Amino acid sequence: MDEHGFKHVIQVFQDLKQDSLKVVHKLAQQYTSWSKPDTYRSLLQACTSNKCSSNLKKLCKNKAESPFQEIEAQLYLTVANKRRKAQRVSSTFMRLTALKIFADCKRDNPDKWSGVSFNASSGWLRRFIARRNMKYRRRKSGKEHTVAKLLSAYVNFLANLRFKFIVPTEIAYEQDPLWGCFPPHLHYNFDQVPLPFVVEQEYTFTTDDDAHPHIKAPSEALQKRQFTMHLVTNAGVGEKAHGWVDLVCRGKGTRVHVAEKEMWDDRVSVEWQQNAWVDNNMMERLAHGFLWRKIEKHGEEAWAIAFCDNLKAHVNEQVQDIFGKGRVFLCFSPPNMTNIVQPIDAAIGQSLWIAIGHALGRWLMDGKNMMKWEAKMTAGEQRILVTQLVGESMDYIMAPDQDKLRI
């Protein structure tokens, strides 16, 4: 049946009941090509039959049922069990699992399955997904637990922290009547924020005879983490505000020229780690830098409290010892709550990202910079640019008129 014949079938169904018309539309959507004459012949016969509606429903029922219902039932249970454990289910997993179930059924019941052929084809998988009303979804961003579930536990954490530790503690040389020994400008938070460096080079203008365009420029590697921003900020406002960024770069840093280091932004401290991660050794170096900046701002005798998550590098005994000797009390947030209660995760980290994007946009307004951006930038040029963007953006975030971005 050609396209004209199929349109004629649809026209015939205009005189039928609405439920029958829905059945035809559902069947028609399952066959998008014009290479299935048997299907359209069945539709036409059902259309001209005296019991048109019943024939259509029977035809639809026959199309919906699968000859492998036993296999599909076991497969669906397997998929449901994996999802209850929050494990990923792919199309490859479902096809391989279906073949395994079929092999087990053929071994256990050879009389029933000896003459049956089952290949777990893509078409069968598509129909199985439709029959079971399964969805293909992207992983939900954020943590697994909601704010409502964690609120009571966090309120208890704050109550114990304030009334059992901060107020009665007498380790500081001064006591604030409201804040105890830790006024807001001595409340610090630190956490890590990943920072990729991406030069978008997937599309290009080219000539008409260029059938297979190739772009020789970095793309895939730069979509991965190239830097990690170790972000530190306090709760002070105005002149008491204090914060900085330590930039952890990917690599060893052994072949970096002195001329490049002189061009790095002085407002950003540059460190090196093989994967741009904050591991135990890196955190020890960052802890010493924290103490140096704390002493420079508040003096050597002042005590401070620093909030952080339960990262392995944070809870390291050597790191805790460094902070303790430097008069910094580490307070670890309850598990599964850092995205909600940690200011760096909840606010300032995203604000810094946005500020870096705006700074990059202003940098690209220069024609020479735009040409450099669209060409191939060396690793040294990338590091120099990133330190400048991060330093400029952090100064903007820490400005007195931007307290709302941090508090």
Backbone hydrogen bonds in HBPLUS format (Angstrom, degrees):
<---DONOR---> <-ACCEPTOR-->    atom                        ^
c    i                          cat <-CA-CA->   ^        H-A-AA   ^      H-
h    n   atom  resd res      DA  || num        DHA   H-A  angle D-A-AA Bond
n    s   type  num  typ     dist DA aas  dist angle  dist       angle   num
A0006-PHE N   A0002-ASP O   3.08 MM   4  6.40 155.5  2.14 150.6 157.4     1
A0007-LYS N   A0003-GLU O   3.03 MM   4  6.27 155.2  2.09 147.7 154.0     2
A0008-HIS N   A0004-HIS O   3.05 MM   4  6.32 142.6  2.19 140.3 150.8     3
A0009-VAL N   A0005-GLY O   3.07 MM   4  6.45 147.1  2.18 143.7 151.9     4
A0010-ILE N   A0006-PHE O   3.06 MM   4  6.46 158.5  2.11 150.0 154.8     5
A0011-GLN N   A0007-LYS O   2.94 MM   4  6.19 151.4  2.03 142.5 150.7     6
A0012-VAL N   A0008-HIS O   2.99 MM   4  6.30 149.5  2.08 146.6 154.1     7
A0013-PHE N   A0009-VAL O   3.22 MM   4  6.56 145.5  2.35 144.6 153.3     8
A0013-PHE N   A0010-ILE O   3.12 MM   3  5.20 122.9  2.46  94.8 108.9     9
A0014-GLN N   A0011-GLN O   3.13 MM   3  5.44 160.6  2.17 107.9 114.0    10
A0015-ASP N   A0012-VAL O   3.40 MM   3  6.32 169.1  2.42 121.7 123.2    11
A0016-LEU N   A0013-PHE O   3.10 MM   3  5.17 164.7  2.12 107.7 112.3    12
A0021-LEU N   A0017-LYS O   3.08 MM   4  6.42 152.6  2.16 147.8 155.8    13
A0022-LYS N   A0018-GLN O   3.03 MM   4  6.34 150.2  2.12 147.8 155.2    14
A0023-VAL N   A0019-ASP O   3.15 MM   4  6.43 147.5  2.26 138.8 147.2    15
A0024-VAL N   A0020-SER O   3.08 MM   4  6.44 155.6  2.14 149.8 155.3    16
A0025-HIS N   A0021-LEU O   2.99 MM   4  6.27 164.1  2.02 150.6 154.9    17
A0026-LYS N   A0022-LYS O   2.93 MM   4  6.10 155.1  1.99 146.0 152.7    18
A0027-LEU N   A0023-VAL O   2.96 MM   4  6.24 155.5  2.02 147.8 154.4    19
A0028-ALA N   A0024-VAL O   2.76 MM   4  5.97 158.5  1.81 153.6 160.4    20
A0029-GLN N   A0025-HIS O   3.01 MM   4  6.15 148.9  2.11 144.7 151.6    21
A0030-GLN N   A0027-LEU O   3.13 MM   3  5.37 142.1  2.28 102.5 113.1    22
A0031-TYR N   A0028-ALA O   3.17 MM   3  5.51 157.9  2.22 108.1 114.8    23
A0041-ARG N   A0037-PRO O   2.87 MM   4  6.01 149.7  1.96 148.7 157.9    24
A0042-SER N   A0038-ASP O   3.02 MM   4  6.23 153.7  2.09 145.2 151.2    25
A0043-LEU N   A0039-THR O   3.07 MM   4  6.41 152.7  2.15 144.2 152.0    26
A0044-LEU N   A0040-TYR O   2.88 MM   4  6.13 155.9  1.94 145.9 152.2    27
A0045-GLN N   A0041-ARG O   2.91 MM   4  6.14 159.2  1.95 149.6 154.8    28
A0046-ALA N   A0042-SER O   2.95 MM   4  6.11 159.1  1.99 146.5 152.4    29
A0047-CYS N   A0043-LEU O   2.90 MM   4  6.09 137.6  2.09 138.6 150.9    30
A0048-THR N   A0044-LEU O   3.09 MM   4  6.39 145.3  2.21 147.3 154.7    31
A0049-SER N   A0045-GLN O   3.09 MM   4  6.10 117.4  2.50 140.3 155.0    32
A0055-ASN N   A0051-LYS O   2.99 MM   4  6.10 160.6  2.03 152.7 158.8    33
A0056-LEU N   A0052-CYS O   2.96 MM   4  6.15 155.3  2.02 151.3 158.1    34
A0057-LYS N   A0053-SER O   3.05 MM   4  6.32 162.6  2.08 150.4 154.6    35
A0058-LYS N   A0054-SER O   2.93 MM   4  6.10 156.3  1.99 147.1 154.1    36
A0059-LEU N   A0055-ASN O   2.79 MM   4  5.98 157.1  1.84 146.5 153.2    37
A0060-CYS N   A0056-LEU O   2.80 MM   4  6.05 158.5  1.85 150.7 156.8    38
A0061-LYS N   A0057-LYS O   2.88 MM   4  6.05 154.4  1.94 144.1 151.2    39
A0062-ASN N   A0058-LYS O   2.91 MM   4  6.15 156.4  1.96 148.7 154.8    40
A0063-LYS N   A0059-LEU O   3.00 MM   4  6.25 148.2  2.10 143.8 152.5    41
A0064-ALA N   A0060-CYS O   2.96 MM   4  6.17 144.1  2.09 144.7 154.4    42
A0065-GLU N   A0061-LYS O   3.12 MM   4  6.28 150.3  2.21 149.8 155.6    43
A0072-GLU N   A0068-PHE O   2.95 MM   4  6.21 164.2  1.97 155.6 160.5    44
A0073-ALA N   A0069-GLN O   2.86 MM   4  5.99 150.8  1.94 147.2 154.6    45
A0074-GLN N   A0070-GLU O   3.27 MM   4  6.50 163.7  2.29 145.6 148.6    46
A0075-LEU N   A0071-ILE O   2.94 MM   4  6.16 156.1  2.00 149.2 156.8    47
A0076-TYR N   A0072-GLU O   2.88 MM   4  5.99 158.3  1.92 147.0 152.2    48
A0077-LEU N   A0073-ALA O   3.17 MM   4  6.42 155.8  2.23 144.6 150.4    49
A0078-THR N   A0074-GLN O   3.07 MM   4  6.35 153.8  2.15 144.8 151.8    50
A0079-VAL N   A0075-LEU O   2.94 MM   4  6.24 159.7  1.98 153.6 158.9    51
A0080-ALA N   A0076-TYR O   2.88 MM   4  6.08 163.4  1.90 150.7 155.5    52
A0081-ASN N   A0077-LEU O   2.96 MM   4  6.13 154.3  2.03 145.8 152.3    53
A0082-LYS N   A0078-THR O   3.07 MM   4  6.34 156.2  2.13 147.1 153.1    54
A0083-ARG N   A0079-VAL O   3.01 MM   4  6.28 158.8  2.05 153.3 159.1    55
A0084-ARG N   A0080-ALA O   2.99 MM   4  6.18 144.8  2.12 142.5 151.9    56
A0085-LYS N   A0082-LYS O   3.12 MM   3  5.20 134.3  2.34  96.3 108.8    57
A0087-GLN N   A0082-LYS O   2.93 MM   5  5.25 167.4  1.94 150.1 147.6    58
A0086-ALA N   A0083-ARG O   2.92 MM   3  4.67 158.1  1.97 101.9 106.4    59
A0094-MET N   A0090-SER O   3.14 MM   4  6.49 158.2  2.19 147.9 153.0    60
A0095-ARG N   A0091-SER O   3.02 MM   4  6.26 160.6  2.06 150.7 155.6    61
A0096-LEU N   A0092-THR O   2.97 MM   4  6.13 169.5  1.98 155.3 158.2    62
A0097-THR N   A0093-PHE O   2.88 MM   4  5.95 158.5  1.93 148.2 155.0    63
A0098-ALA N   A0094-MET O   2.91 MM   4  5.99 153.7  1.98 142.0 149.2    64
A0099-LEU N   A0095-ARG O   3.04 MM   4  6.31 155.4  2.10 146.0 152.2    65
A0100-LYS N   A0096-LEU O   3.01 MM   4  6.26 150.7  2.09 144.3 152.4    66
A0101-ILE N   A0097-THR O   2.89 MM   4  6.17 158.6  1.93 151.0 156.7    67
A0102-PHE N   A0098-ALA O   2.90 MM   4  6.11 157.0  1.95 147.8 154.4    68
A0103-ALA N   A0099-LEU O   2.97 MM   4  6.18 154.1  2.03 143.0 149.7    69
A0104-ASP N   A0100-LYS O   2.96 MM   4  6.26 153.6  2.03 147.4 154.6    70
A0105-CYS N   A0101-ILE O   2.88 MM   4  6.15 159.0  1.93 151.0 156.7    71
A0106-LYS N   A0102-PHE O   2.89 MM   4  6.07 155.2  1.95 147.6 154.6    72
A0107-ARG N   A0103-ALA O   3.01 MM   4  6.17 143.5  2.15 139.7 149.0    73
A0108-ASP N   A0104-ASP O   2.92 MM   4  6.10 159.8  1.96 152.2 157.4    74
A0109-ASN N   A0105-CYS O   2.86 MM   4  5.76 153.4  1.93 145.6 152.5    75
A0113-TRP N   A0109-ASN O   3.28 MM   4  6.46 158.6  2.33 153.3 159.6    76
A0114-SER N   A0110-PRO O   2.86 MM   4  4.98 125.4  2.17 142.0 143.5    77
A0116-VAL N   A0113-TRP O   3.31 MM   3  5.16 166.7  2.33 105.1 108.4    78
A0125-LEU N   A0121-SER O   3.01 MM   4  6.27 161.5  2.05 148.0 153.3    79
A0126-ARG N   A0122-SER O   2.92 MM   4  6.14 155.7  1.98 147.1 153.3    80
A0127-ARG N   A0123-GLY O   3.04 MM   4  6.32 158.9  2.09 149.8 155.0    81
A0128-PHE N   A0124-TRP O   2.82 MM   4  6.04 154.3  1.89 151.8 159.9    82
A0129-ILE N   A0125-LEU O   2.96 MM   4  6.15 158.9  2.00 149.9 154.5    83
A0130-ALA N   A0126-ARG O   3.12 MM   4  6.35 152.5  2.20 140.3 147.7    84
A0131-ARG N   A0127-ARG O   2.81 MM   4  6.03 158.2  1.86 150.7 156.8    85
A0132-ARG N   A0128-PHE O   3.02 MM   4  6.15 154.2  2.09 147.8 153.8    86
A0134-MET N   A0129-ILE O   3.02 MM   5  5.21 167.0  2.04 151.0 154.4    87
A0133-ASN N   A0130-ALA O   3.24 MM   3  4.96 153.8  2.31  95.1 102.7    88
A0150-LEU N   A0146-THR O   3.34 MM   4  6.59 142.2  2.49 140.3 150.1    89
A0150-LEU N   A0147-VAL O   3.10 MM   3  5.20 126.6  2.40  97.9 112.0    90
A0151-LEU N   A0147-VAL O   2.92 MM   4  5.81 125.0  2.23 153.1 165.8    91
A0154-TYR N   A0150-LEU O   3.05 MM   4  6.23 153.9  2.12 153.6 161.2    92
A0155-VAL N   A0151-LEU O   2.94 MM   4  6.18 155.1  2.00 154.9 162.0    93
A0156-ASN N   A0152-SER O   3.12 MM   4  6.36 158.6  2.17 147.6 152.5    94
A0157-PHE N   A0153-ALA O   3.07 MM   4  6.30 148.5  2.18 137.8 146.7    95
A0158-LEU N   A0154-TYR O   2.93 MM   4  6.22 158.3  1.98 151.9 156.4    96
A0159-ALA N   A0155-VAL O   2.95 MM   4  6.17 157.7  2.00 148.7 155.0    97
A0160-ASN N   A0156-ASN O   3.01 MM   4  6.20 165.7  2.03 150.4 153.5    98
A0161-LEU N   A0157-PHE O   2.97 MM   4  6.10 154.3  2.04 143.7 151.7    99
A0162-ARG N   A0158-LEU O   2.89 MM   4  6.02 162.9  1.92 151.6 155.5   100
A0163-PHE N   A0159-ALA O   2.98 MM   4  5.91 164.8  2.00 152.1 155.4   101
A0164-LYS N   A0160-ASN O   3.04 MM   4  5.11 140.9  2.19 124.7 133.1   102
A0166-ILE N   A0161-LEU O   2.96 MM   5  6.24 173.7  1.96 164.3 165.9   103
A0167-VAL N   A0162-ARG O   3.08 MM   5  6.09 168.5  2.09 162.3 163.8   104
A0169-THR N   A0165-PHE O   3.05 MM   4  5.68 137.8  2.24 145.0 154.1   105
A0176-ASP N   A0180-GLY O   2.66 MM   4  4.61 168.8  1.67 137.0 134.1   106
A0180-GLY N   A0176-ASP O   2.81 MM   4  4.61 139.8  1.97 133.4 134.8   107
A0186-LEU N   A0183-PRO O   2.87 MM   3  5.57 161.9  1.90 127.3 133.4   108
A0187-HIS N   A0184-PRO O   2.98 MM   3  5.12 165.4  2.00 114.1 115.9   109
A0305-ILE N   A0186-LEU O   3.02 MM 119  6.30 167.8  2.04 168.4 171.6   110
A0235-ALA N   A0187-HIS O   3.03 MM  48  5.68 127.8  2.31 149.5 162.8   111
A0188-TYR N   A0305-ILE O   2.82 MM 117  6.08 175.0  1.82 164.3 165.5   112
A0307-PHE N   A0188-TYR O   2.76 MM 119  6.15 164.2  1.79 148.4 148.8   113
A0189-ASN N   A0233-THR O   2.81 MM  44  5.57 149.8  1.90 162.3 172.3   114
A0233-THR N   A0189-ASN O   3.04 MM  44  5.57 157.1  2.09 156.2 163.3   115
A0190-PHE N   A0307-PHE O   3.26 MM 117  6.70 153.4  2.34 171.1 175.0   116
A0191-ASP N   A0231-LEU O   3.10 MM  40  5.62 150.8  2.19 149.6 158.5   117
A0231-LEU N   A0191-ASP O   2.86 MM  40  5.62 144.9  1.98 171.5 175.2   118
A0193-VAL N   A0229-MET O   2.82 MM  36  5.05 153.1  1.89 142.5 151.7   119
A0229-MET N   A0193-VAL O   2.82 MM  36  5.05 165.2  1.84 156.6 152.0   120
A0195-LEU N   A0227-PHE O   2.90 MM  32  5.06 157.6  1.95 149.5 142.0   121
A0227-PHE N   A0195-LEU O   3.09 MM  32  5.06 141.3  2.24 142.5 152.2   122
A0210-ASP N   A0207-THR O   3.28 MM   3  5.51 164.1  2.31 107.8 112.1   123
A0223-GLN N   A0220-GLU O   3.08 MM   3  5.40 155.8  2.14 108.7 116.3   124
A0224-LYS N   A0221-ALA O   3.27 MM   3  5.72 161.3  2.31 108.4 114.0   125
A0250-ARG N   A0226-GLN O   3.09 MM  24  5.49 137.8  2.27 167.7 158.2   126
A0228-THR N   A0248-VAL O   2.86 MM  20  5.00 143.3  1.99 138.2 149.5   127
A0248-VAL N   A0228-THR O   2.83 MM  20  5.00 178.6  1.83 154.8 154.5   128
A0230-HIS N   A0246-ASP O   2.80 MM  16  4.96 177.5  1.80 157.6 157.3   129
A0246-ASP N   A0230-HIS O   3.02 MM  16  4.96 165.2  2.04 136.9 141.6   130
A0232-VAL N   A0244-TRP O   3.08 MM  12  5.51 167.3  2.10 169.9 168.1   131
A0244-TRP N   A0232-VAL O   2.96 MM  12  5.51 148.1  2.06 143.3 151.5   132
A0234-ASN N   A0242-HIS O   2.95 MM   8  5.65 134.5  2.16 162.8 173.1   133
A0240-LYS N   A0237-VAL O   3.20 MM   3  5.39 147.9  2.31 132.8 126.5   134
A0241-ALA N   A0238-GLY O   3.26 MM   3  5.64 165.0  2.29 109.7 113.9   135
A0247-LEU N   A0269-SER O   2.68 MM  22  5.93 152.2  1.76 160.4 170.0   136
A0271-GLU N   A0247-LEU O   2.79 MM  24  6.01 165.8  1.81 155.0 155.9   137
A0249-CYS N   A0271-GLU O   2.85 MM  22  6.07 175.3  1.85 143.7 143.4   138
A0273-GLN N   A0249-CYS O   3.00 MM  24  6.16 158.3  2.04 175.9 174.3   139
A0251-GLY N   A0273-GLN O   2.86 MM  22  5.51 139.8  2.02 126.5 131.3   140
A0260-GLU N   A0257-HIS O   3.17 MM   3  5.40 125.5  2.49  98.4 111.0   141
A0261-LYS N   A0257-HIS O   3.24 MM   4  6.64 160.1  2.28 148.8 153.7   142
A0262-GLU N   A0258-VAL O   3.06 MM   4  6.33 150.0  2.16 150.2 157.6   143
A0263-MET N   A0260-GLU O   2.92 MM   3  5.20 143.0  2.06 105.3 116.7   144
A0264-TRP N   A0261-LYS O   3.20 MM   3  5.28 158.4  2.25 102.3 108.9   145
A0268-VAL N   A0265-ASP O   3.23 MM   3  5.78 168.4  2.24 116.6 120.0   146
A0276-ALA N   A0273-GLN O   3.17 MM   3  4.94 161.0  2.20 102.8 108.6   147
A0283-MET N   A0279-ASP O   2.85 MM   4  5.99 157.5  1.91 153.3 159.9   148
A0284-GLU N   A0280-ASN O   3.05 MM   4  6.30 147.0  2.16 147.3 155.4   149
A0285-ARG N   A0281-ASN O   3.30 MM   4  6.64 155.2  2.37 145.2 150.5   150
A0286-LEU N   A0282-MET O   2.97 MM   4  6.28 157.0  2.02 149.5 156.6   151
A0287-ALA N   A0283-MET O   2.82 MM   4  5.96 145.3  1.94 142.8 152.0   152
A0288-HIS N   A0284-GLU O   3.18 MM   4  6.48 155.0  2.25 144.9 149.8   153
A0289-GLY N   A0285-ARG O   3.12 MM   4  6.44 153.6  2.20 144.1 151.5   154
A0290-PHE N   A0286-LEU O   2.86 MM   4  6.14 145.5  1.98 143.5 153.3   155
A0291-LEU N   A0287-ALA O   3.04 MM   4  6.36 160.8  2.08 151.6 155.1   156
A0292-TRP N   A0288-HIS O   3.08 MM   4  6.31 157.3  2.13 146.0 152.1   157
A0293-ARG N   A0289-GLY O   3.10 MM   4  6.32 161.4  2.14 148.7 152.5   158
A0294-LYS N   A0290-PHE O   2.86 MM   4  6.07 154.1  1.93 151.6 159.9   159
A0295-ILE N   A0291-LEU O   2.93 MM   4  6.07 165.0  1.96 153.0 155.9   160
A0296-GLU N   A0292-TRP O   3.08 MM   4  6.23 153.7  2.15 140.1 147.8   161
A0297-LYS N   A0293-ARG O   3.06 MM   4  6.21 142.7  2.20 141.1 149.8   162
A0298-HIS N   A0294-LYS O   2.81 MM   4  5.85 174.8  1.82 160.7 162.6   163
A0299-GLY N   A0295-ILE O   2.88 MM   4  4.31 140.7  2.04 115.8 123.9   164
A0304-ALA N   A0327-ARG O   3.12 MM  23  6.58 147.7  2.23 144.7 154.4   165
A0329-PHE N   A0304-ALA O   2.80 MM  25  6.25 161.9  1.83 160.5 160.5   166
A0306-ALA N   A0329-PHE O   2.90 MM  23  6.13 162.0  1.93 151.8 156.4   167
A0331-CYS N   A0306-ALA O   2.86 MM  25  6.00 166.3  1.88 157.0 156.3   168
A0308-CYS N   A0331-CYS O   3.14 MM  23  6.47 151.1  2.23 152.4 155.9   169
A0333-SER N   A0308-CYS O   2.89 MM  25  6.12 160.6  1.93 160.0 166.4   170
A0314-HIS N   A0311-LEU O   2.85 MM   3  5.15 128.7  2.12 104.9 119.7   171
A0315-VAL N   A0311-LEU O   3.13 MM   4  6.50 154.8  2.19 160.8 167.7   172
A0320-GLN N   A0316-ASN O   3.00 MM   4  6.34 161.4  2.03 155.3 160.7   173
A0321-ASP N   A0317-GLU O   2.88 MM   4  6.07 151.8  1.96 147.0 155.0   174
A0322-ILE N   A0318-GLN O   3.01 MM   4  6.26 150.5  2.10 143.5 150.8   175
A0323-PHE N   A0319-VAL O   3.06 MM   4  6.36 166.3  2.08 155.4 158.1   176
A0324-GLY N   A0320-GLN O   2.86 MM   4  5.98 160.1  1.90 147.3 153.8   177
A0325-LYS N   A0321-ASP O   3.03 MM   4  6.14 163.1  2.06 147.8 151.1   178
A0326-GLY N   A0322-ILE O   3.20 MM   4  6.34 134.5  2.42 136.3 148.2   179
A0326-GLY N   A0323-PHE O   3.06 MM   3  5.03 129.2  2.33  94.9 109.2   180
A0328-VAL N   A0323-PHE O   2.93 MM   5  5.03 145.4  2.05 142.0 145.5   181
A0327-ARG N   A0324-GLY O   3.16 MM   3  5.21 159.5  2.20 110.6 110.9   182
A0340-ILE N   A0337-MET O   2.92 MM   3  5.38 149.9  2.01 114.4 124.0   183
A0341-VAL N   A0337-MET O   2.95 MM   4  6.06 168.2  1.96 167.9 171.6   184
A0342-GLN N   A0338-THR O   2.97 MM   4  4.82 146.9  2.08 122.9 131.0   185
A0345-ASP N   A0342-GLN O   3.05 MM   3  5.40 120.5  2.42 108.3 122.3   186
A0346-ALA N   A0342-GLN O   2.83 MM   4  5.94 167.0  1.84 163.1 167.6   187
A0347-ALA N   A0343-PRO O   2.80 MM   4  5.39 149.2  1.90 139.4 144.6   188
A0348-ILE N   A0343-PRO O   2.99 MM   5  6.17 134.4  2.20 143.8 151.8   189
A0349-GLY N   A0344-ILE O   2.84 MM   5  4.80 136.4  2.03 124.2 133.6   190
A0351-SER N   A0347-ALA O   2.96 MM   4  6.17 160.3  1.99 154.6 161.0   191
A0352-LEU N   A0348-ILE O   2.83 MM   4  5.94 151.8  1.91 145.0 151.7   192
A0353-TRP N   A0349-GLY O   3.08 MM   4  6.36 154.7  2.14 143.5 150.3   193
A0354-ILE N   A0350-GLN O   3.01 MM   4  6.32 161.6  2.05 151.7 155.6   194
A0355-ALA N   A0351-SER O   2.92 MM   4  6.17 159.3  1.97 147.3 153.2   195
A0356-ILE N   A0352-LEU O   2.87 MM   4  6.11 153.6  1.94 149.6 156.5   196
A0357-GLY N   A0353-TRP O   2.97 MM   4  6.29 153.2  2.04 148.1 155.7   197
A0358-HIS N   A0354-ILE O   2.94 MM   4  6.29 155.1  2.01 151.7 158.2   198
A0359-ALA N   A0355-ALA O   2.91 MM   4  6.15 157.1  1.97 146.7 153.4   199
A0360-LEU N   A0356-ILE O   2.88 MM   4  6.09 152.6  1.95 146.9 154.5   200
A0361-GLY N   A0357-GLY O   2.95 MM   4  6.21 151.0  2.04 143.2 151.2   201
A0362-ARG N   A0358-HIS O   3.03 MM   4  6.37 154.5  2.10 149.4 155.2   202
A0363-TRP N   A0359-ALA O   3.00 MM   4  6.24 151.8  2.08 143.7 151.9   203
A0364-LEU N   A0360-LEU O   2.92 MM   4  6.16 148.8  2.02 148.3 156.3   204
A0365-MET N   A0362-ARG O   3.25 MM   3  5.29 148.9  2.36  97.7 106.7   205
A0366-ASP N   A0363-TRP O   3.44 MM   3  6.12 164.5  2.46 113.6 117.4   206
A0370-MET N   A0366-ASP O   3.00 MM   4  6.33 155.2  2.06 154.5 162.2   207
A0371-MET N   A0367-GLY O   3.05 MM   4  6.32 157.1  2.10 148.1 153.4   208
A0372-LYS N   A0368-LYS O   3.02 MM   4  6.28 155.2  2.08 144.9 151.9   209
A0373-TRP N   A0369-ASN O   2.84 MM   4  6.04 152.5  1.92 148.7 156.5   210
A0374-GLU N   A0370-MET O   3.04 MM   4  6.27 157.2  2.10 150.8 155.3   211
A0375-ALA N   A0371-MET O   3.07 MM   4  6.17 125.6  2.38 135.8 149.4   212
A0375-ALA N   A0372-LYS O   3.26 MM   3  5.07 137.1  2.46  91.0 102.9   213
A0382-GLN N   A0378-THR O   3.00 MM   4  6.31 153.2  2.07 149.9 157.7   214
A0383-ARG N   A0379-ALA O   3.02 MM   4  6.31 159.3  2.07 148.8 153.5   215
A0384-ILE N   A0380-GLY O   2.99 MM   4  6.22 163.9  2.02 151.9 156.2   216
A0385-LEU N   A0381-GLU O   2.98 MM   4  6.10 165.1  2.01 147.0 151.3   217
A0386-VAL N   A0382-GLN O   2.89 MM   4  6.07 163.0  1.92 152.4 157.4   218
A0387-THR N   A0383-ARG O   2.99 MM   4  6.17 166.0  2.01 152.8 155.9   219
A0388-GLN N   A0384-ILE O   3.16 MM   4  6.36 156.4  2.22 146.3 152.6   220
A0389-LEU N   A0385-LEU O   2.91 MM   4  6.17 161.7  1.95 154.7 159.8   221
A0390-VAL N   A0386-VAL O   2.85 MM   4  5.95 167.3  1.87 155.7 159.3   222
A0391-GLY N   A0387-THR O   2.93 MM   4  5.93 161.7  1.96 142.6 148.4   223
A0392-GLU N   A0388-GLN O   3.02 MM   4  6.08 165.7  2.04 146.6 150.7   224
A0393-SER N   A0389-LEU O   2.95 MM   4  6.03 159.7  2.00 145.3 151.5   225
A0394-MET N   A0390-VAL O   2.88 MM   4  5.99 157.2  1.93 150.7 156.6   226
A0395-ASP N   A0391-GLY O   3.12 MM   4  6.27 154.0  2.19 144.8 151.2   227
A0396-TYR N   A0392-GLU O   3.16 MM   4  6.43 149.9  2.26 141.0 149.1   228
A0397-ILE N   A0393-SER O   2.94 MM   4  6.26 155.0  2.01 147.7 154.3   229
A0398-MET N   A0394-MET O   2.98 MM   4  6.11 154.7  2.05 147.1 153.3   230
A0399-ALA N   A0396-TYR O   3.33 MM   3  5.31 162.3  2.37 101.6 106.7   231
A0402-GLN N   A0399-ALA O   2.95 MM   3  5.38 162.2  1.98 120.6 124.1   232
A0405-LEU N   A0402-GLN O   3.03 MM   3  5.62 155.8  2.09 114.9 121.9   233
A0406-ARG N   A0403-ASP O   3.00 MM   3  5.37 150.2  2.09 110.0 118.9   234
A0407-ILE N   A0403-ASP O   2.95 MM   4  6.02 161.0  1.98 167.5 173.2   235
